[in-house]
Amino acid sequence: YLVALVLGEAVLLGLAGALLGLALSHLLIRGVLGPLLQEALQFPRVDVPPRVMLSALGAGSLLALLAAGLPALRLIRTEVREALGQVT
């Protein structure tokens, strides 16, 4: 149960981070960098396809899950009494 909790939390944090990154990059591309690049350097309008956004969300979640793998493995091998004894 605790392993699922750790891994689930990692996936949610990875998803939240990816969503935040997508939102900030969208604001930068549409609000600041996009118009600047179009005017100053004659760049074409930058569009990010939905497939790329979904890939970014999946990659963020997967990387967070992989990063939580080692702590989850350590949690499997740790007895509750031993872990609680280290806290006090």
Rosetta blueprint (number, residue, H / E / L):
1 Y L
2 L H
3 V H
4 A H
5 L H
6 V H
7 L H
8 G H
9 E H
10 A H
11 V H
12 L H
13 L H
14 G H
15 L H
16 A H
17 G H
18 A H
19 L H
20 L H
21 G H
22 L H
23 A H
24 L H
25 S H
26 H H
27 L H
28 L H
29 I H
30 R H
31 G H
32 V H
33 L H
34 G H
35 P H
36 L H
37 L H
38 Q H
39 E H
40 A H
41 L H
42 Q L
43 F L
44 P L
45 R L
46 V L
47 D L
48 V L
49 P L
50 P H
51 R H
52 V H
53 M H
54 L H
55 S H
56 A H
57 L H
58 G H
59 A H
60 G H
61 S H
62 L H
63 L H
64 A H
65 L H
66 L H
67 A H
68 A L
69 G H
70 L H
71 P H
72 A H
73 L H
74 R H
75 L H
76 I H
77 R H
78 T L
79 E L
80 V H
81 R H
82 E H
83 A H
84 L H
85 G H
86 Q H
87 V H
88 T L
